[in-house]
């Protein structure tokens, strides 16, 4: 059973470019919509378990500025 204190800590963690895509979705499920908006549809992909956000973005042709922009939006989620 997860208490509210644990959930709060998890959702407020900073997501980085090195965070695995699956881990981002686990910590901040709302991030999936932001990723979709940037053309990153690999949420259900089998490599999402180990591929970082930065790696996924590179594969899908997103430049560094777009990655930073997306990351900022994800980290603004509560």
Secondary structure, 3 states (H helix, E strand, C coil): CCCHHHHHHHHCCCCCCCCEHHHHHHHCCCHHHHHHHCCCCCCCCHHHHCCEHHHHHHHCCCCHHHHHHHHHHHHHCC
